[in-house]
Amino acid sequence: MTGPDQVESQRAQKIGTSLMANATLPFITATQDDPTFPSLPQAYGFNNLVLSNVSAAALDAPMPDYVTAIQRTLGVDESLYVTANVHATITTYNNSIESQRNDEDFWEYYKTLSEVSSLSDKRLVADLYMGPSLGFLFNDLCGLDCSYCFLALLPAKKKDDFAVFRNNALLFDTRRGACTGHWRITSNSMSLVRGSCDQPPLPEISQNVFKHNQLALGLYFMTSLLEYLGPFAGVRNESHWMVPTFSNVVANMYWARVTYLNGYNSWGPNKTVFVNPNPKGIQRSELYYRVEDDRVVWERPSLNPSNVLYIVLAIQPILIFLIFLADILMYTTPIGRGFRLIPLLAGVRIDNLNLLKGASFSGRLKKPLGVMIAVNNPDANEHEHPRIEYFLEDKRKTGSLSRPRRRFPAWRW
């Protein structure tokens, strides 16, 4: 069991609440506005998987050093997809509680448990901003089954009435199960893309984490439960996301606490050795397992190898050759034949262009202009070729820039 390296390595927390927040917040953010139910299972964050409207799972993510080693090799636009069969902490709403509401024998044990003096064992009740309250009943006696808990949203004035708690309590069962996860790892993130938990159940030894631990969930996680579940006592009291959220939060709470107590970073500096001197405590064999059938796919940007691409790449050199050939063969060919606009502007004197001011927008001249054509034959010792120049003439002015050999009448543009 492990969490994100940057979070889990903060050993000063000594609780697991940071792990719970890191796992829970992506789900809370995505569902806080009560969107339509997605197709299930649906993945959130780096290890959350909502299996149904009553069940959720917190998957064991890849080991932190494994993820860090991969991220060092990835470029900015590269991704690595890892598919593996892993264990998970799965929480399910147990609707059998509905048939036990009025069963005095069933509730007698829990009523006694709620009156235990120890703070971590009794039924804890916390106020939600001076309004409704959240009640949490959890069997935290080491050596007993701690895999289930009761949660109830209670009226403000009835929070200390056990009968009211009994009528509003929801029962959640938590077990370690087998799941398949599909992760996407980039240079700076890891996310669970999809997953499923339809594999055969794990052996009973895998459930010892809920029997040989004193988790003290009520002592350490009550504030987190208030934050994530509190809105369902008010503005979201009719939300269809209430039971899925309760299941998800409870799964993350168990996963975060057990991960801190018995997970990868709790083994000490030498990760290959984990010996618990207490024979009744959690042993490494109950938590540690090797993933043998993982599958890895590396994704990096590249050209799409389609047939059309190969055709384009094959034709491109031919087109370039034809363009150069045409440019060489048609180098001496005039741009246009006859007295058209393009030949005129190609040979016009630059200092005459001010007479065309404004015509580029309207296409019309304000007054007629004369055009003179001059053929200049330089002397043999000037090393120049003969050329034709066009002169625009404003009829209101006199003089010319060059003596023309032939003059054409004025024309309108």
C-alpha positions in Angstrom: 0.0 0.0 0.0 1.4 3.4 -1.0 0.5 6.9 -1.8 2.1 9.8 -3.7 5.7 10.1 -2.9 5.6 13.9 -2.2 2.7 13.4 0.2 3.5 10.2 1.9 7.1 11.1 2.6 5.9 13.8 4.9 6.3 11.6 8.0 5.7 14.5 10.4 1.9 14.1 9.8 1.9 10.7 11.6 -1.8 10.4 10.9 -2.8 9.9 7.3 -5.1 12.9 6.8 -2.9 14.3 4.1 -3.1 11.1 2.2 -6.9 11.1 2.5 -7.1 14.7 1.3 -4.9 13.9 -1.7 -7.0 10.9 -2.7 -10.4 12.5 -2.0 -10.3 16.0 -3.3 -10.3 15.1 -7.1 -13.6 13.2 -6.5 -15.1 16.0 -4.3 -14.2 18.6 -6.9 -15.7 16.7 -9.8 -19.0 15.9 -8.0 -19.7 19.0 -5.8 -22.2 20.4 -8.3 -24.2 17.1 -8.5 -23.5 16.2 -12.2 -25.3 13.4 -14.0 -24.0 10.0 -13.0 -21.2 8.9 -15.4 -20.9 5.4 -16.7 -19.4 3.2 -14.0 -16.7 2.3 -12.9 -15.4 5.9 -13.0 -11.9 6.9 -12.0 -10.9 10.0 -10.1 -7.4 11.3 -9.0 -4.6 8.9 -8.8 -6.3 5.9 -7.1 -10.1 6.5 -6.7 -12.6 4.3 -8.5 -16.4 4.6 -8.0 -17.7 1.1 -8.7 -21.4 1.7 -8.3 -23.8 4.1 -6.6 -23.2 2.3 -3.3 -19.5 1.2 -3.6 -16.1 2.8 -4.1 -12.5 1.6 -4.1 -9.1 3.2 -3.2 -6.5 1.3 -5.3 -2.9 0.6 -4.3 -1.0 2.9 -6.6 2.4 2.1 -8.1 5.3 2.5 -5.7 6.6 6.1 -5.3 10.2 5.2 -6.3 8.9 3.4 -9.4 6.9 6.4 -10.5 9.7 8.8 -9.8 12.2 6.7 -11.9 9.7 6.7 -14.8 9.1 10.4 -14.6 12.8 11.2 -14.9 12.8 9.5 -18.3 9.7 11.2 -19.7 9.7 14.3 -21.9 7.2 17.1 -21.7 4.7 15.6 -24.1 5.4 11.9 -23.3 3.2 9.5 -21.2 3.6 6.0 -19.9 0.5 3.8 -19.3 0.7 1.1 -16.7 -1.9 -1.6 -16.4 -1.7 -3.9 -13.4 -3.7 -6.2 -11.1 -3.5 -4.7 -7.6 -5.2 -4.8 -4.2 -7.6 -2.1 -3.1 -9.6 -0.9 -0.1 -13.3 -1.3 -1.1 -16.1 0.2 0.8 -19.8 -0.7 0.2 -23.0 0.7 1.7 -24.7 -2.2 3.5 -28.5 -1.7 3.1 -29.2 -4.5 5.6 -29.2 -1.7 8.2 -32.7 -0.7 7.0 -34.1 -4.0 8.3 -32.3 -3.5 11.7 -33.7 -0.1 12.6 -36.1 -1.5 15.3 -34.0 -4.5 16.4 -33.1 -3.8 20.0 -30.8 -6.8 20.3 -28.8 -5.7 17.2 -28.3 -2.1 18.6 -27.6 -3.1 22.2 -23.9 -3.8 21.6 -23.5 -0.5 19.6 -25.3 1.5 22.3 -22.9 0.2 24.9 -20.0 0.9 22.5 -21.1 4.5 22.1 -20.9 5.0 25.8 -17.3 3.9 26.2 -15.3 6.6 27.9 -12.3 6.4 25.6 -12.4 9.3 23.1 -11.2 7.2 20.2 -13.8 4.4 20.9 -17.0 6.1 21.6 -19.6 7.5 19.3 -18.3 10.9 18.2 -20.7 13.7 17.3 -19.5 16.9 15.7 -21.5 20.0 15.0 -21.8 21.3 11.5 -21.7 25.1 11.9 -24.2 25.2 14.8 -26.7 23.3 12.7 -27.1 19.6 11.9 -24.5 17.2 13.3 -22.5 14.2 12.0 -22.4 11.1 14.1 -19.7 8.5 13.7 -19.7 5.0 15.4 -16.6 2.9 14.9 -15.4 -0.3 16.6 -11.8 0.6 17.5 -11.0 -2.1 20.0 -7.9 -3.8 18.7 -8.4 -7.5 18.0 -12.0 -7.1 16.9 -13.4 -6.5 13.5 -12.9 -2.8 12.6 -14.0 -3.1 9.0 -17.4 -1.5 9.4 -18.6 1.9 10.7 -21.8 3.8 11.0 -22.3 7.4 9.8 -25.4 9.5 10.4 -26.5 13.1 9.8 -28.4 14.2 12.9 -30.7 17.1 13.7 -29.0 19.7 15.8 -31.2 19.3 18.9 -31.2 15.5 18.8 -27.4 14.8 18.4 -27.1 13.1 21.8 -30.1 10.9 21.4 -28.9 7.4 20.4 -32.4 6.5 19.1 -32.1 9.3 16.6 -28.7 8.1 15.6 -30.0 4.6 15.1 -32.8 5.8 12.8 -30.5 7.8 10.6 -27.3 5.7 10.6 -25.8 4.4 7.4 -23.7 1.2 7.6 -20.5 0.8 5.5 -18.4 -2.3 5.2 -14.8 -2.1 4.1 -12.7 -5.0 2.8 -9.4 -5.5 0.9 -10.2 -6.7 -2.7 -8.5 -7.4 -6.0 -8.8 -4.8 -8.8 -7.3 -3.8 -12.1 -6.0 -0.3 -12.6 -4.8 1.6 -15.7 -2.6 4.6 -14.8 -1.2 7.4 -16.9 2.2 8.7 -15.8 3.6 12.0 -17.2 6.7 13.9 -16.2 4.9 15.7 -13.4 1.7 13.8 -12.6 0.1 10.4 -12.2 -3.7 9.7 -12.7 -5.9 6.6 -12.7 -7.5 6.5 -16.1 -9.9 3.5 -15.6 -10.2 0.3 -13.6 -12.4 -2.5 -12.4 -12.8 -4.7 -9.3 -14.6 -7.8 -10.7 -11.8 -10.3 -9.7 -12.2 -13.1 -7.1 -12.0 -12.0 -3.5 -8.7 -12.0 -1.6 -7.9 -14.6 1.1 -9.0 -13.8 4.6 -5.5 -13.1 5.8 -5.7 -9.9 3.7 -8.4 -8.6 6.0 -6.2 -8.7 9.1 -5.4 -5.0 8.7 -8.9 -4.3 10.0 -8.4 -6.6 13.0 -4.9 -6.1 14.3 -4.8 -2.3 14.1 -6.1 0.4 16.5 -7.0 2.9 13.8 -8.5 5.6 15.9 -10.4 6.9 12.9 -12.8 8.9 15.0 -10.0 10.7 16.8 -8.0 11.7 13.7 -10.5 11.9 10.8 -13.6 13.5 12.3 -12.7 17.0 10.9 -12.1 15.5 7.4 -15.4 13.7 7.5 -17.1 17.0 8.5 -15.6 18.8 5.5 -16.4 16.2 2.9 -19.8 15.0 4.2 -21.1 18.2 5.8 -22.8 19.6 2.7 -25.2 16.6 2.6 -26.7 17.9 5.9 -27.7 21.1 4.1 -27.7 22.2 0.5 -27.1 18.7 -0.9 -29.5 16.8 1.4 -31.3 15.4 -1.6 -28.3 14.8 -3.8 -28.0 11.5 -5.7 -24.3 11.6 -4.9 -24.7 11.2 -1.2 -24.2 7.5 -0.8 -21.4 7.3 -3.4 -19.6 10.2 -1.6 -20.0 8.5 1.8 -18.6 5.2 0.3 -15.7 7.0 -1.4 -14.8 9.1 1.7 -14.9 6.0 4.0 -12.7 4.0 1.6 -10.1 6.7 1.4 -10.2 7.1 5.2 -9.4 3.4 5.8 -6.9 3.3 2.9 -5.0 6.5 4.1 -4.8 5.3 7.8 -3.7 1.8 7.0 -1.2 3.1 4.4 0.4 5.3 7.0 0.5 2.7 9.7 1.5 -0.3 7.6 2.4 0.9 4.1 5.5 1.2 2.1 7.1 4.1 4.0 6.4 2.5 7.4 8.9 -0.3 6.7 11.9 1.9 7.5 14.9 2.9 5.3 15.5 -0.7 4.1 12.4 -1.5 2.0 13.4 -5.1 1.6 13.0 -5.9 5.4 9.8 -5.5 7.4 9.6 -7.5 10.7 7.0 -6.8 13.2 8.1 -8.1 16.6 4.5 -8.4 17.7 3.2 -11.8 16.4 -0.4 -10.5 16.7 0.4 -7.4 14.7 0.4 -6.7 11.0 3.0 -8.8 9.1 4.6 -7.9 5.8 3.1 -11.0 4.2 -0.4 -9.6 4.8 0.2 -6.4 2.9 3.2 -6.8 0.5 2.6 -8.5 -2.9 4.4 -8.5 -6.2 2.7 -7.4 -9.4 3.8 -9.9 -12.0 1.5 -9.3 -14.9 1.8 -5.5 -15.3 1.7 -4.1 -18.9 3.5 -0.9 -19.9 2.8 1.3 -23.0 5.0 4.3 -23.8 3.3 7.2 -25.7 5.2 9.9 -27.4 4.3 12.5 -30.1 4.9 11.2 -33.7 3.5 11.5 -37.2 0.4 9.5 -37.9 1.7 6.5 -40.1 -1.2 6.5 -42.5 -1.1 5.7 -46.2 -2.0 9.3 -47.1 1.0 10.5 -45.2 3.4 8.2 -47.1 1.8 9.4 -50.4 2.3 13.1 -49.5 5.9 12.5 -48.4 6.6 10.7 -51.7 5.0 13.4 -53.9 6.6 16.3 -52.1 10.1 16.0 -53.7 8.6 15.6 -57.1 6.5 18.7 -56.7 9.5 20.7 -55.5 11.5 19.5 -58.6 8.7 20.5 -61.0 8.5 24.0 -59.4 12.2 24.6 -59.7 12.1 23.3 -63.3 9.2 25.5 -64.2 10.9 28.5 -62.6 14.0 27.9 -64.7 12.2 27.3 -68.0 9.8 30.3 -67.6 12.4 32.7 -66.3 12.3 34.9 -69.4 8.5 34.6 -69.9 6.7 37.9 -69.4 4.3 38.2 -66.5 1.5 39.1 -68.9 1.0 39.9 -72.6 -0.7 43.0 -73.9 -1.3 46.3 -72.2 -2.7 45.1 -68.8 -2.4 46.3 -65.2 0.2 43.8 -64.1 2.8 44.6 -66.8 2.1 48.3 -66.2 2.8 48.2 -62.5 5.7 45.9 -62.9 7.6 48.5 -65.0 6.3 51.8 -63.6 8.7 54.3 -62.1 8.5 54.2 -58.3 8.5 57.9 -57.9 5.2 58.0 -59.9 3.3 55.8 -57.6 2.2 58.7 -55.4 -0.3 59.5 -58.2 -2.2 56.3 -57.4 -2.7 57.1 -53.7 -6.1 55.9 -52.5 -6.8 53.6 -55.5 -5.6 50.5 -53.6 -8.8 50.7 -51.5 -11.5 51.9 -54.0 -10.0 50.7 -57.3 -10.8 54.0 -58.9 -8.8 57.1 -59.6 -10.1 60.6 -58.8 -8.8 62.0 -62.1 -7.5 60.6 -65.4 -3.8 59.9 -65.7 -1.7 59.7 -68.8 0.7 56.9 -69.4 4.0 57.2 -71.3 6.1 54.3 -72.4 9.8 54.9 -72.8 12.2 52.4 -74.3 15.7 53.1 -73.0 18.6 51.8 -75.1 21.8 52.4 -73.1 25.1 52.8 -74.8 27.3 49.8 -75.4 29.8 50.9 -72.8 27.2 51.2 -70.0 26.9 47.3 -69.7 23.1 47.6 -69.3 20.2 45.8 -71.0 17.5 47.7 -72.8 14.4 48.3 -70.7 10.9 49.6 -70.9 9.6 52.1 -68.4 6.1 53.4 -67.8 5.5 56.9 -66.6 2.3 58.1 -65.0 1.5 61.7 -66.0 -0.7 64.2 -64.2 -2.2 66.4 -67.0 -2.3 69.4 -64.7 1.5 69.3 -64.5 4.1 69.9 -67.2 7.4 68.3 -67.9 8.3 64.6 -68.0 10.8 62.3 -66.2 12.2 60.8 -69.4 11.8 61.4 -73.0 9.4 58.8 -74.4 9.8 57.2 -77.8 6.1 56.6 -78.1 3.1 58.1 -76.3 -0.3 56.6 -75.7 -3.4 58.5 -74.9 -4.6 58.9 -71.3 -6.8 56.3 -69.9 -9.1 55.9 -66.9 -8.6 53.4 -64.1 
